[in-house]
Amino acid sequence: MPVRPLLARCGLALLVLLGAVLAAVGGIAIGGAGLLAVALSGAVAACLGAGIAREGDDPRRAPADTALRAAAGTVAGLLLISGCVVLAGSAVAVLAVVAVLGLLLARWGLRAARAARVDARTPATRTSLVGGDDGRWVHGLSVQELGREWVRSSAALAAARDPFTRQELVRRRQEALDELERRDPAGFARWLEGGATADSDPAEYVSGDPAAGSEAA
């Protein structure tokens, strides 16, 4: 095993062990009433997390999973803070909390910036360039343009990482294929029988373009 991954795993194991010790010390220090308050805080956090996930549009956030993570994070955080106060004093505990929050905010900012860069590099989220968002945009394209949309969106789908971008790409690709099949069902069937792939141009098989009067090559 390479040295760097091994060191990273050892460091993570030490951090987990240290966190477990601090949490145990904190739990012992606050006693039964304090543990009850921590448990109630975890329950409140779970309810809030589940509600936010249920109202959100991110398919990666299941309400049950989000609730579990919120509860575990809240309980662990409170116990760690209590353990820091007992072992190092309140001033050090406050500094540790500020440092952790700063790291979390920095990580969130980096992830948001990275997602924005990915969206900017993805040329497929351009609904306004070709029409509305109700599927009628395909009526104004020729067969050749619909074929190029299929090939272009195939490359964009392979590069996209954001789930909403991928969902938009899949929707647009399906609308383009439906329009090609509507214009020339026989040619569309020949494209499928010829081994249709993500990078093959269906316009080579489909003909009959009512919008532009073009023929397939």
ChimeraX commands (.cxc) that place a marker at each C-alpha (Angstrom):
marker #1 position 0.00,0.00,0.00 radius 0.5
marker #1 position 1.37,3.50,-0.83 radius 0.5
marker #1 position 2.68,5.49,2.12 radius 0.5
marker #1 position 0.43,8.54,1.69 radius 0.5
marker #1 position -2.93,6.68,1.81 radius 0.5
marker #1 position -1.65,4.66,4.77 radius 0.5
marker #1 position -0.71,7.81,6.66 radius 0.5
marker #1 position -4.07,9.36,5.84 radius 0.5
marker #1 position -5.91,6.33,7.20 radius 0.5
marker #1 position -3.79,6.30,10.35 radius 0.5
marker #1 position -4.45,9.99,10.89 radius 0.5
marker #1 position -8.17,9.49,10.40 radius 0.5
marker #1 position -8.17,6.59,12.85 radius 0.5
marker #1 position -6.38,8.73,15.45 radius 0.5
marker #1 position -8.87,11.55,14.97 radius 0.5
marker #1 position -11.78,9.16,15.38 radius 0.5
marker #1 position -10.22,7.72,18.53 radius 0.5
marker #1 position -9.57,11.19,19.94 radius 0.5
marker #1 position -13.13,12.22,19.14 radius 0.5
marker #1 position -14.51,9.12,20.86 radius 0.5
marker #1 position -12.46,9.87,23.98 radius 0.5
marker #1 position -13.62,13.49,24.06 radius 0.5
marker #1 position -17.24,12.47,23.52 radius 0.5
marker #1 position -17.02,9.90,26.32 radius 0.5
marker #1 position -15.49,12.44,28.69 radius 0.5
marker #1 position -18.15,14.96,27.74 radius 0.5
marker #1 position -20.95,12.48,28.27 radius 0.5
marker #1 position -19.65,11.53,31.69 radius 0.5
marker #1 position -19.19,15.16,32.67 radius 0.5
marker #1 position -22.70,16.36,31.83 radius 0.5
marker #1 position -24.43,13.45,33.56 radius 0.5
marker #1 position -27.88,11.99,32.98 radius 0.5
marker #1 position -29.79,15.27,32.67 radius 0.5
marker #1 position -27.24,16.62,30.24 radius 0.5
marker #1 position -27.37,13.46,28.12 radius 0.5
marker #1 position -31.16,13.77,27.98 radius 0.5
marker #1 position -30.83,17.34,26.75 radius 0.5
marker #1 position -28.29,16.22,24.13 radius 0.5
marker #1 position -30.64,13.46,22.97 radius 0.5
marker #1 position -33.52,15.94,22.67 radius 0.5
marker #1 position -31.29,18.28,20.66 radius 0.5
marker #1 position -30.43,15.39,18.35 radius 0.5
marker #1 position -34.12,14.60,17.88 radius 0.5
marker #1 position -34.90,18.23,17.03 radius 0.5
marker #1 position -32.02,18.30,14.54 radius 0.5
marker #1 position -33.29,15.08,12.95 radius 0.5
marker #1 position -36.77,16.54,12.49 radius 0.5
marker #1 position -35.37,19.72,10.96 radius 0.5
marker #1 position -33.06,17.78,8.65 radius 0.5
marker #1 position -35.84,15.50,7.46 radius 0.5
marker #1 position -38.12,18.47,6.83 radius 0.5
marker #1 position -35.49,20.34,4.83 radius 0.5
marker #1 position -34.67,17.24,2.77 radius 0.5
marker #1 position -38.34,16.57,2.09 radius 0.5
marker #1 position -38.96,20.13,0.90 radius 0.5
marker #1 position -35.76,20.29,-1.16 radius 0.5
marker #1 position -35.22,19.22,-4.76 radius 0.5
marker #1 position -31.96,17.36,-4.32 radius 0.5
marker #1 position -32.58,13.63,-5.04 radius 0.5
marker #1 position -29.37,12.73,-3.22 radius 0.5
marker #1 position -30.86,13.83,0.12 radius 0.5
marker #1 position -33.23,11.17,1.41 radius 0.5
marker #1 position -35.19,12.44,4.43 radius 0.5
marker #1 position -34.32,9.42,6.61 radius 0.5
marker #1 position -30.61,9.60,5.78 radius 0.5
marker #1 position -30.52,13.35,6.32 radius 0.5
marker #1 position -32.33,13.03,9.65 radius 0.5
marker #1 position -29.88,10.38,10.84 radius 0.5
marker #1 position -26.87,12.46,9.86 radius 0.5
marker #1 position -28.29,15.59,11.48 radius 0.5
marker #1 position -29.01,13.77,14.73 radius 0.5
marker #1 position -25.60,12.06,14.83 radius 0.5
marker #1 position -23.77,15.27,14.00 radius 0.5
marker #1 position -25.63,17.24,16.65 radius 0.5
marker #1 position -25.11,14.68,19.41 radius 0.5
marker #1 position -21.45,14.15,18.53 radius 0.5
marker #1 position -20.81,17.87,18.31 radius 0.5
marker #1 position -22.36,18.63,21.71 radius 0.5
marker #1 position -20.48,15.79,23.39 radius 0.5
marker #1 position -17.20,16.85,21.80 radius 0.5
marker #1 position -17.69,20.43,22.94 radius 0.5
marker #1 position -18.43,19.22,26.46 radius 0.5
marker #1 position -15.32,17.03,26.43 radius 0.5
marker #1 position -13.15,19.94,25.23 radius 0.5
marker #1 position -14.48,22.16,28.00 radius 0.5
marker #1 position -13.69,19.54,30.63 radius 0.5
marker #1 position -10.17,18.74,29.39 radius 0.5
marker #1 position -8.98,22.06,27.97 radius 0.5
marker #1 position -11.24,24.78,29.30 radius 0.5
marker #1 position -13.96,26.87,27.75 radius 0.5
marker #1 position -11.60,29.20,25.84 radius 0.5
marker #1 position -9.95,26.34,23.98 radius 0.5
marker #1 position -13.35,24.78,23.31 radius 0.5
marker #1 position -14.61,28.01,21.77 radius 0.5
marker #1 position -11.52,28.24,19.55 radius 0.5
marker #1 position -11.95,24.63,18.47 radius 0.5
marker #1 position -15.60,25.22,17.56 radius 0.5
marker #1 position -14.72,28.34,15.57 radius 0.5
marker #1 position -11.95,26.47,13.74 radius 0.5
marker #1 position -14.24,23.56,12.85 radius 0.5
marker #1 position -16.99,25.89,11.63 radius 0.5
marker #1 position -14.45,27.76,9.54 radius 0.5
marker #1 position -13.25,24.55,7.93 radius 0.5
marker #1 position -16.79,23.46,7.18 radius 0.5
marker #1 position -17.64,26.82,5.61 radius 0.5
marker #1 position -14.46,26.73,3.55 radius 0.5
marker #1 position -15.27,23.23,2.32 radius 0.5
marker #1 position -18.80,24.25,1.42 radius 0.5
marker #1 position -17.50,27.28,-0.46 radius 0.5
marker #1 position -15.01,25.17,-2.43 radius 0.5
marker #1 position -17.66,22.63,-3.35 radius 0.5
marker #1 position -20.05,25.38,-4.46 radius 0.5
marker #1 position -17.33,27.03,-6.56 radius 0.5
marker #1 position -16.40,23.68,-8.13 radius 0.5
marker #1 position -20.03,22.95,-8.97 radius 0.5
marker #1 position -20.39,26.41,-10.53 radius 0.5
marker #1 position -17.31,25.81,-12.69 radius 0.5
marker #1 position -18.68,22.45,-13.84 radius 0.5
marker #1 position -22.02,24.04,-14.76 radius 0.5
marker #1 position -20.23,26.81,-16.65 radius 0.5
marker #1 position -18.23,24.26,-18.65 radius 0.5
marker #1 position -21.33,22.19,-19.46 radius 0.5
marker #1 position -22.81,23.48,-22.73 radius 0.5
marker #1 position -26.04,21.57,-22.43 radius 0.5
marker #1 position -28.07,23.70,-20.01 radius 0.5
marker #1 position -29.10,26.20,-22.67 radius 0.5
marker #1 position -32.85,25.76,-22.87 radius 0.5
marker #1 position -33.39,29.42,-23.75 radius 0.5
marker #1 position -31.17,29.16,-26.86 radius 0.5
marker #1 position -33.48,26.82,-28.72 radius 0.5
marker #1 position -36.91,27.41,-27.25 radius 0.5
marker #1 position -39.06,26.93,-24.22 radius 0.5
marker #1 position -38.90,24.31,-21.54 radius 0.5
marker #1 position -42.08,22.50,-22.59 radius 0.5
marker #1 position -40.68,20.33,-25.37 radius 0.5
marker #1 position -41.79,22.59,-28.24 radius 0.5
marker #1 position -38.21,23.71,-28.94 radius 0.5
marker #1 position -37.67,20.62,-31.11 radius 0.5
marker #1 position -40.28,21.77,-33.65 radius 0.5
marker #1 position -38.03,24.59,-34.82 radius 0.5
marker #1 position -34.99,22.38,-35.51 radius 0.5
marker #1 position -34.12,20.52,-38.67 radius 0.5
marker #1 position -33.33,16.82,-38.68 radius 0.5
marker #1 position -29.63,17.61,-38.90 radius 0.5
marker #1 position -29.86,19.98,-35.93 radius 0.5
marker #1 position -31.70,17.37,-33.91 radius 0.5
marker #1 position -28.98,14.84,-34.74 radius 0.5
marker #1 position -26.27,17.28,-33.69 radius 0.5
marker #1 position -28.18,17.94,-30.46 radius 0.5
marker #1 position -28.13,14.19,-29.73 radius 0.5
marker #1 position -24.39,13.86,-30.36 radius 0.5
marker #1 position -23.51,17.08,-28.51 radius 0.5
marker #1 position -25.62,16.22,-25.49 radius 0.5
marker #1 position -24.05,12.74,-25.34 radius 0.5
marker #1 position -20.64,14.28,-24.72 radius 0.5
marker #1 position -22.11,16.80,-22.27 radius 0.5
marker #1 position -23.90,14.04,-20.33 radius 0.5
marker #1 position -20.65,12.11,-19.96 radius 0.5
marker #1 position -18.95,15.20,-18.50 radius 0.5
marker #1 position -21.80,16.41,-16.28 radius 0.5
marker #1 position -21.68,15.63,-12.57 radius 0.5
marker #1 position -24.50,17.78,-11.20 radius 0.5
marker #1 position -27.71,15.68,-10.92 radius 0.5
marker #1 position -29.96,18.52,-12.08 radius 0.5
marker #1 position -27.82,19.12,-15.16 radius 0.5
marker #1 position -27.91,15.41,-15.96 radius 0.5
marker #1 position -31.68,15.32,-15.53 radius 0.5
marker #1 position -32.08,18.27,-17.90 radius 0.5
marker #1 position -29.81,16.61,-20.45 radius 0.5
marker #1 position -31.71,13.33,-20.31 radius 0.5
marker #1 position -35.02,15.17,-20.78 radius 0.5
marker #1 position -33.78,17.12,-23.78 radius 0.5
marker #1 position -32.28,14.02,-25.38 radius 0.5
marker #1 position -35.56,12.16,-25.02 radius 0.5
marker #1 position -37.47,15.05,-26.59 radius 0.5
marker #1 position -35.04,15.15,-29.53 radius 0.5
marker #1 position -35.42,11.40,-30.10 radius 0.5
marker #1 position -39.21,11.60,-29.87 radius 0.5
marker #1 position -39.24,14.32,-32.52 radius 0.5
marker #1 position -36.95,12.34,-34.83 radius 0.5
marker #1 position -39.15,9.28,-34.49 radius 0.5
marker #1 position -42.27,11.36,-35.16 radius 0.5
marker #1 position -40.83,12.76,-38.39 radius 0.5
marker #1 position -39.59,9.46,-39.82 radius 0.5
marker #1 position -40.52,6.32,-37.86 radius 0.5
marker #1 position -39.01,3.99,-40.47 radius 0.5
marker #1 position -35.70,5.85,-40.58 radius 0.5
marker #1 position -35.60,6.05,-36.81 radius 0.5
marker #1 position -36.14,2.29,-36.64 radius 0.5
marker #1 position -33.26,1.78,-39.10 radius 0.5
marker #1 position -31.02,3.84,-36.81 radius 0.5
marker #1 position -31.96,1.65,-33.86 radius 0.5
marker #1 position -31.45,-1.55,-35.85 radius 0.5
marker #1 position -28.08,-0.28,-37.08 radius 0.5
marker #1 position -26.75,-0.22,-33.54 radius 0.5
marker #1 position -27.69,3.21,-32.25 radius 0.5
marker #1 position -25.09,4.54,-29.82 radius 0.5
marker #1 position -24.62,7.71,-27.84 radius 0.5
marker #1 position -22.19,9.15,-30.41 radius 0.5
marker #1 position -23.95,8.02,-33.60 radius 0.5
marker #1 position -25.90,10.66,-35.53 radius 0.5
marker #1 position -29.54,9.58,-36.07 radius 0.5
marker #1 position -29.88,12.24,-38.78 radius 0.5
marker #1 position -27.95,9.91,-41.12 radius 0.5
marker #1 position -30.96,7.60,-41.11 radius 0.5
marker #1 position -33.91,9.93,-40.51 radius 0.5
marker #1 position -35.41,11.98,-43.35 radius 0.5
marker #1 position -38.44,14.18,-43.82 radius 0.5
marker #1 position -38.15,17.49,-41.98 radius 0.5
marker #1 position -41.44,19.39,-42.07 radius 0.5
marker #1 position -39.85,22.46,-40.48 radius 0.5
marker #1 position -36.96,22.87,-42.94 radius 0.5
marker #1 position -37.73,20.49,-45.76 radius 0.5
marker #1 position -34.34,18.82,-45.50 radius 0.5
marker #1 position -33.37,15.21,-46.22 radius 0.5
marker #1 position -31.04,13.00,-44.22 radius 0.5
marker #1 position -27.58,12.49,-45.61 radius 0.5
marker link #1:1,2 radius 0.2
marker link #1:2,3 radius 0.2
marker link #1:3,4 radius 0.2
marker link #1:4,5 radius 0.2
marker link #1:5,6 radius 0.2
marker link #1:6,7 radius 0.2
marker link #1:7,8 radius 0.2
marker link #1:8,9 radius 0.2
marker link #1:9,10 radius 0.2
marker link #1:10,11 radius 0.2
marker link #1:11,12 radius 0.2
marker link #1:12,13 radius 0.2
marker link #1:13,14 radius 0.2
marker link #1:14,15 radius 0.2
marker link #1:15,16 radius 0.2
marker link #1:16,17 radius 0.2
marker link #1:17,18 radius 0.2
marker link #1:18,19 radius 0.2
marker link #1:19,20 radius 0.2
marker link #1:20,21 radius 0.2
marker link #1:21,22 radius 0.2
marker link #1:22,23 radius 0.2
marker link #1:23,24 radius 0.2
marker link #1:24,25 radius 0.2
marker link #1:25,26 radius 0.2
marker link #1:26,27 radius 0.2
marker link #1:27,28 radius 0.2
marker link #1:28,29 radius 0.2
marker link #1:29,30 radius 0.2
marker link #1:30,31 radius 0.2
marker link #1:31,32 radius 0.2
marker link #1:32,33 radius 0.2
marker link #1:33,34 radius 0.2
marker link #1:34,35 radius 0.2
marker link #1:35,36 radius 0.2
marker link #1:36,37 radius 0.2
marker link #1:37,38 radius 0.2
marker link #1:38,39 radius 0.2
marker link #1:39,40 radius 0.2
marker link #1:40,41 radius 0.2
marker link #1:41,42 radius 0.2
marker link #1:42,43 radius 0.2
marker link #1:43,44 radius 0.2
marker link #1:44,45 radius 0.2
marker link #1:45,46 radius 0.2
marker link #1:46,47 radius 0.2
marker link #1:47,48 radius 0.2
marker link #1:48,49 radius 0.2
marker link #1:49,50 radius 0.2
marker link #1:50,51 radius 0.2
marker link #1:51,52 radius 0.2
marker link #1:52,53 radius 0.2
marker link #1:53,54 radius 0.2
marker link #1:54,55 radius 0.2
marker link #1:55,56 radius 0.2
marker link #1:56,57 radius 0.2
marker link #1:57,58 radius 0.2
marker link #1:58,59 radius 0.2
marker link #1:59,60 radius 0.2
marker link #1:60,61 radius 0.2
marker link #1:61,62 radius 0.2
marker link #1:62,63 radius 0.2
marker link #1:63,64 radius 0.2
marker link #1:64,65 radius 0.2
marker link #1:65,66 radius 0.2
marker link #1:66,67 radius 0.2
marker link #1:67,68 radius 0.2
marker link #1:68,69 radius 0.2
marker link #1:69,70 radius 0.2
marker link #1:70,71 radius 0.2
marker link #1:71,72 radius 0.2
marker link #1:72,73 radius 0.2
marker link #1:73,74 radius 0.2
marker link #1:74,75 radius 0.2
marker link #1:75,76 radius 0.2
marker link #1:76,77 radius 0.2
marker link #1:77,78 radius 0.2
marker link #1:78,79 radius 0.2
marker link #1:79,80 radius 0.2
marker link #1:80,81 radius 0.2
marker link #1:81,82 radius 0.2
marker link #1:82,83 radius 0.2
marker link #1:83,84 radius 0.2
marker link #1:84,85 radius 0.2
marker link #1:85,86 radius 0.2
marker link #1:86,87 radius 0.2
marker link #1:87,88 radius 0.2
marker link #1:88,89 radius 0.2
marker link #1:89,90 radius 0.2
marker link #1:90,91 radius 0.2
marker link #1:91,92 radius 0.2
marker link #1:92,93 radius 0.2
marker link #1:93,94 radius 0.2
marker link #1:94,95 radius 0.2
marker link #1:95,96 radius 0.2
marker link #1:96,97 radius 0.2
marker link #1:97,98 radius 0.2
marker link #1:98,99 radius 0.2
marker link #1:99,100 radius 0.2
marker link #1:100,101 radius 0.2
marker link #1:101,102 radius 0.2
marker link #1:102,103 radius 0.2
marker link #1:103,104 radius 0.2
marker link #1:104,105 radius 0.2
marker link #1:105,106 radius 0.2
marker link #1:106,107 radius 0.2
marker link #1:107,108 radius 0.2
marker link #1:108,109 radius 0.2
marker link #1:109,110 radius 0.2
marker link #1:110,111 radius 0.2
marker link #1:111,112 radius 0.2
marker link #1:112,113 radius 0.2
marker link #1:113,114 radius 0.2
marker link #1:114,115 radius 0.2
marker link #1:115,116 radius 0.2
marker link #1:116,117 radius 0.2
marker link #1:117,118 radius 0.2
marker link #1:118,119 radius 0.2
marker link #1:119,120 radius 0.2
marker link #1:120,121 radius 0.2
marker link #1:121,122 radius 0.2
marker link #1:122,123 radius 0.2
marker link #1:123,124 radius 0.2
marker link #1:124,125 radius 0.2
marker link #1:125,126 radius 0.2
marker link #1:126,127 radius 0.2
marker link #1:127,128 radius 0.2
marker link #1:128,129 radius 0.2
marker link #1:129,130 radius 0.2
marker link #1:130,131 radius 0.2
marker link #1:131,132 radius 0.2
marker link #1:132,133 radius 0.2
marker link #1:133,134 radius 0.2
marker link #1:134,135 radius 0.2
marker link #1:135,136 radius 0.2
marker link #1:136,137 radius 0.2
marker link #1:137,138 radius 0.2
marker link #1:138,139 radius 0.2
marker link #1:139,140 radius 0.2
marker link #1:140,141 radius 0.2
marker link #1:141,142 radius 0.2
marker link #1:142,143 radius 0.2
marker link #1:143,144 radius 0.2
marker link #1:144,145 radius 0.2
marker link #1:145,146 radius 0.2
marker link #1:146,147 radius 0.2
marker link #1:147,148 radius 0.2
marker link #1:148,149 radius 0.2
marker link #1:149,150 radius 0.2
marker link #1:150,151 radius 0.2
marker link #1:151,152 radius 0.2
marker link #1:152,153 radius 0.2
marker link #1:153,154 radius 0.2
marker link #1:154,155 radius 0.2
marker link #1:155,156 radius 0.2
marker link #1:156,157 radius 0.2
marker link #1:157,158 radius 0.2
marker link #1:158,159 radius 0.2
marker link #1:159,160 radius 0.2
marker link #1:160,161 radius 0.2
marker link #1:161,162 radius 0.2
marker link #1:162,163 radius 0.2
marker link #1:163,164 radius 0.2
marker link #1:164,165 radius 0.2
marker link #1:165,166 radius 0.2
marker link #1:166,167 radius 0.2
marker link #1:167,168 radius 0.2
marker link #1:168,169 radius 0.2
marker link #1:169,170 radius 0.2
marker link #1:170,171 radius 0.2
marker link #1:171,172 radius 0.2
marker link #1:172,173 radius 0.2
marker link #1:173,174 radius 0.2
marker link #1:174,175 radius 0.2
marker link #1:175,176 radius 0.2
marker link #1:176,177 radius 0.2
marker link #1:177,178 radius 0.2
marker link #1:178,179 radius 0.2
marker link #1:179,180 radius 0.2
marker link #1:180,181 radius 0.2
marker link #1:181,182 radius 0.2
marker link #1:182,183 radius 0.2
marker link #1:183,184 radius 0.2
marker link #1:184,185 radius 0.2
marker link #1:185,186 radius 0.2
marker link #1:186,187 radius 0.2
marker link #1:187,188 radius 0.2
marker link #1:188,189 radius 0.2
marker link #1:189,190 radius 0.2
marker link #1:190,191 radius 0.2
marker link #1:191,192 radius 0.2
marker link #1:192,193 radius 0.2
marker link #1:193,194 radius 0.2
marker link #1:194,195 radius 0.2
marker link #1:195,196 radius 0.2
marker link #1:196,197 radius 0.2
marker link #1:197,198 radius 0.2
marker link #1:198,199 radius 0.2
marker link #1:199,200 radius 0.2
marker link #1:200,201 radius 0.2
marker link #1:201,202 radius 0.2
marker link #1:202,203 radius 0.2
marker link #1:203,204 radius 0.2
marker link #1:204,205 radius 0.2
marker link #1:205,206 radius 0.2
marker link #1:206,207 radius 0.2
marker link #1:207,208 radius 0.2
marker link #1:208,209 radius 0.2
marker link #1:209,210 radius 0.2
marker link #1:210,211 radius 0.2
marker link #1:211,212 radius 0.2
marker link #1:212,213 radius 0.2
marker link #1:213,214 radius 0.2
marker link #1:214,215 radius 0.2
marker link #1:215,216 radius 0.2
marker link #1:216,217 radius 0.2
view
